[in-house]
Amino acid sequence: MGDYRLTAIKEFLKALLSDPRCMHVEDNVVHCNKLFVINSVMKWIYNNLLSEDMTIDSMRNYLLVINDYLDDKIELSWEEGELIYKTK
């Protein structure tokens, strides 16, 4: 996998850590309700990039899907090993 793909994933993850849609603190409690699903998608993307089963364009599309998930536009889930997203 080219360094640019891994760099893109790292930059996206850094951005998530400061994104209030992903993680916020309330009464000294850190809330990250969507982070577990996002983490599973990011692992899946990473593994597909490593095996060269995913193009950089596909990766961008999945990062946009994660963004829509954070905006509550879609629901994300795994069904029988397949990533499923549905419009709300």
TAPEBEL-V934952 format. One record per backbone hydrogen bond with DSSP energy under -0.5 kcal/mol. CO is the residue of the C=O (numbers start at 1). NH is the residue of the N-H. Records with the same first field share a line. If there is no record, write none. Layout:
BEGIN
CO: NH, NH
END
This chain:
BEGIN
2: 5, 6
3: 7
4: 8
5: 9
6: 10
7: 11
8: 12
9: 13
10: 14
11: 15
12: 16
13: 17
14: 18
15: 18
16: 19
18: 20
19: 22, 23
24: 31
26: 29
29: 26, 31
30: 32
31: 24
32: 35, 36
34: 38
35: 39
36: 40
37: 41
38: 42
39: 43
40: 44
41: 45
42: 46
43: 47
44: 48
45: 49
46: 50
47: 51
48: 53, 54
49: 52
55: 59
56: 60
57: 61
58: 62
59: 63
60: 64
61: 65
62: 66
63: 67
64: 68
65: 69
66: 70
67: 71
68: 73, 74
69: 72
73: 88
75: 86
77: 84
79: 82
82: 79
84: 77
86: 75
END
